[in-house]
Amino acid sequence: MKTLQSLVVGAAVGALLAVVGLAALASILDPSAADVAKSVSSDRADVPPAFYGTR
């Protein structure tokens, strides 16, 4: 019974670590929309950023 209990606890800890690791990886790889907008926007306020496209 002790072996089964330690197996379940170990699986739960492993699943928790996997979820935390995947969340950290996703936050590193996926920059926020504000960061992307700042990086591609121009310095002039009267000109829209290039990612808006043209008419």
C-alpha positions, 0 to 999 in steps of 0.5 A: 500500500505504501508503494502505491501511495508514493507512486500516486504522490510522485505522479501528482508532483510530476504532473504539477511540475509539467504544468508549471514548466509548460506555462513558463515555456509558453510565457517565454516563447509567446510575447504579449501583443503590446510588446509586439506592437511596440517593436514594430511601431514607428516613432512618428505619432501621425503615421500608423504602424506598418502592421496595419497594412494599406488601403 
